[in-house]
Amino acid sequence: MLKWIIATLVILIAAPFVIVGSWLATEGMLQATADEPFCGICHTMTPFVTTHEADVHGGSNARGLVAKCTDCHLPHDSNWAYLTEKARSGLHDVWGQLTHWVGLNKIDWEAKLAERDSFVFDSGCRHCHAALDREDNPRYAIHSRYFSANGSLKCVTCHRTVGHHELAEALKGPADKDQAPD
């Protein structure tokens, strides 16, 4: 009986430390993998990091505010949606990077710009720009078409270059520009 009491006490005392430790480790990992230093590790992301830094969302604004990669490229509808998309896109990008490096795939980034609404989430835009949907906001009228479209319009429908200043120009270059380094 004494063994069970001691085991129960150990579990009751250790459980909060394990829970808090796991939570802090997870939060630390999520933050460490959310911005340009992490996302820019892959050489194919260089033009995205460079053009983001030159953009108003990359800190080139009067207040110096910076949106992290995950602020735009992950959904903010729910924690579950955020985490599952982070895992899915992370695994996809790792696989794409590995196959690109061995020459199995050449990424056509310019063509992917036309698909931007599939990897820029309105919930991320609306998370930071929440005041846009208030009628007393002077910019509400400009965005009224978006609000009345019932989801058929995306933020990037109108804001085509948001987040990456002159990205299309940065993606142009020599044919070997996006080949793996020697």
C-alpha positions as CSV (number, residue, x, y, z in Angstrom):
1,M,0.0,0.0,0.0
2,L,2.8,2.4,0.9
3,K,4.3,1.9,-2.6
4,W,1.1,3.0,-4.2
5,I,0.9,6.1,-2.0
6,I,4.5,7.0,-2.8
7,A,3.9,6.4,-6.6
8,T,0.8,8.5,-6.5
9,L,2.6,11.4,-4.8
10,V,5.5,11.2,-7.2
11,I,3.1,11.4,-10.1
12,L,1.1,14.2,-8.6
13,I,4.3,16.2,-7.9
14,A,6.0,15.4,-11.2
15,A,3.0,15.8,-13.5
16,P,2.8,19.6,-13.3
17,F,6.5,19.9,-14.1
18,V,6.2,17.5,-17.1
19,I,3.1,19.4,-18.4
20,V,4.7,22.8,-18.0
21,G,8.0,21.6,-19.4
22,S,6.3,20.1,-22.4
23,W,4.3,23.2,-23.0
24,L,7.4,25.5,-22.8
25,A,9.4,23.2,-25.1
26,T,6.6,23.1,-27.6
27,E,6.1,26.9,-27.5
28,G,9.9,27.4,-27.8
29,M,10.0,25.1,-30.8
30,L,7.0,26.9,-32.5
31,Q,8.6,30.3,-32.0
32,A,12.1,29.1,-33.1
33,T,10.6,27.8,-36.4
34,A,8.4,30.9,-37.2
35,D,10.6,33.5,-38.8
36,E,13.2,34.3,-41.4
37,P,16.3,32.9,-39.6
38,F,14.7,29.5,-39.6
39,C,12.7,29.7,-42.9
40,G,15.8,31.1,-44.7
41,I,17.9,28.1,-43.9
42,C,17.1,26.6,-47.3
43,H,18.9,28.3,-50.1
44,T,15.7,28.4,-52.2
45,M,14.1,30.7,-49.7
46,T,16.8,33.4,-50.1
47,P,14.7,35.6,-52.5
48,F,11.7,35.4,-50.2
49,V,13.7,36.4,-47.1
50,T,15.4,39.3,-49.0
51,T,12.1,40.6,-50.4
52,H,10.3,40.2,-47.1
53,E,12.9,42.4,-45.4
54,A,12.4,45.1,-48.0
55,D,8.6,45.0,-47.6
56,V,6.4,47.0,-45.2
57,H,5.5,43.7,-43.5
58,G,9.2,42.9,-43.1
59,G,10.0,45.9,-41.0
60,S,10.3,48.6,-43.7
61,N,7.7,50.8,-42.1
62,A,7.6,53.8,-39.8
63,R,6.9,51.6,-36.7
64,G,9.4,48.9,-37.5
65,L,6.8,46.2,-37.1
66,V,7.7,42.8,-38.6
67,A,5.4,40.0,-39.5
68,K,6.9,36.5,-39.1
69,C,6.6,34.0,-41.9
70,T,4.0,32.1,-39.9
71,D,1.9,35.2,-39.4
72,C,0.9,35.0,-43.1
73,H,1.7,31.5,-44.2
74,L,-0.2,29.6,-41.5
75,P,-3.9,29.7,-40.6
76,H,-5.0,31.5,-37.5
77,D,-8.5,30.1,-37.3
78,S,-7.7,27.7,-34.5
79,N,-4.6,26.2,-32.7
80,W,-5.4,22.8,-34.4
81,A,-5.5,24.3,-37.9
82,Y,-2.2,26.2,-37.2
83,L,-0.4,23.1,-35.9
84,T,-1.6,20.7,-38.6
85,E,-0.8,23.1,-41.4
86,K,2.6,23.9,-39.8
87,A,3.4,20.1,-39.8
88,R,2.0,19.5,-43.3
89,S,3.8,22.4,-44.9
90,G,7.0,21.8,-43.0
91,L,7.2,18.2,-44.1
92,H,6.2,19.2,-47.7
93,D,9.0,21.9,-47.7
94,V,11.6,19.5,-46.4
95,W,10.7,16.9,-49.0
96,G,10.7,19.5,-51.7
97,Q,14.1,20.8,-50.7
98,L,15.6,17.3,-50.6
99,T,14.2,16.3,-54.0
100,H,15.1,19.7,-55.5
101,W,18.7,19.4,-54.3
102,V,19.1,16.0,-56.0
103,G,17.7,17.4,-59.2
104,L,14.4,15.5,-59.2
105,N,12.4,18.7,-59.2
106,K,12.9,22.2,-60.3
107,I,10.7,24.6,-58.5
108,D,9.0,27.2,-60.7
109,W,8.5,29.9,-58.2
110,E,7.2,32.4,-60.7
111,A,4.3,30.0,-61.6
112,K,3.6,29.5,-57.9
113,L,2.9,33.2,-57.5
114,A,-0.4,32.6,-59.3
115,E,-1.2,30.1,-56.5
116,R,-0.5,32.5,-53.7
117,D,-4.0,32.2,-52.3
118,S,-3.3,28.6,-51.3
119,F,-0.4,29.5,-49.1
120,V,-1.3,32.9,-47.7
121,F,-4.1,32.6,-45.2
122,D,-6.7,35.4,-44.8
123,S,-7.0,34.5,-41.1
124,G,-3.4,35.6,-40.7
125,C,-4.1,38.9,-42.4
126,R,-7.2,39.4,-40.4
127,H,-5.4,38.5,-37.2
128,C,-3.3,41.6,-37.5
129,H,-5.7,43.8,-39.5
130,A,-8.8,43.0,-37.3
131,A,-9.9,46.6,-37.3
132,L,-10.6,46.5,-41.0
133,D,-14.0,44.9,-40.5
134,R,-15.2,47.8,-38.3
135,E,-17.5,50.2,-40.1
136,D,-15.9,53.1,-38.3
137,N,-12.5,52.3,-39.8
138,P,-11.8,54.7,-42.8
139,R,-10.4,51.7,-44.7
140,Y,-13.6,49.6,-44.2
141,A,-15.2,51.1,-47.4
142,I,-12.2,50.2,-49.5
143,H,-12.5,46.6,-48.3
144,S,-16.3,46.3,-48.4
145,R,-16.2,44.2,-51.6
146,Y,-14.0,41.7,-49.7
147,F,-16.4,41.5,-46.8
148,S,-19.4,41.1,-49.0
149,A,-17.8,38.4,-51.1
150,N,-18.4,35.6,-48.6
151,G,-15.0,34.1,-49.0
152,S,-14.7,34.2,-52.8
153,L,-12.1,36.9,-52.5
154,K,-8.8,36.5,-50.7
155,C,-6.6,39.3,-49.3
156,V,-4.0,38.4,-51.9
157,T,-6.6,38.8,-54.7
158,C,-6.1,42.5,-54.5
159,H,-2.8,42.7,-52.5
160,R,-0.8,40.6,-55.0
161,T,2.7,41.5,-53.8
162,V,2.0,41.7,-50.1
163,G,4.8,40.6,-47.8
164,H,7.5,40.4,-50.4
165,H,8.6,43.7,-52.1
166,E,9.4,43.1,-55.8
167,L,9.4,39.3,-55.4
168,A,8.8,38.6,-59.1
169,E,11.9,40.6,-60.0
170,A,14.0,38.8,-57.4
171,L,12.9,35.4,-58.8
172,K,14.1,36.3,-62.3
173,G,17.7,35.6,-63.1
174,P,20.1,33.1,-64.6
175,A,18.8,29.6,-65.3
176,D,21.1,28.2,-62.7
177,K,20.1,30.6,-60.0
178,D,18.0,28.1,-58.0
179,Q,20.3,25.1,-58.4
180,A,21.7,23.5,-55.4
181,P,25.1,24.9,-54.2
182,D,28.2,23.0,-55.1
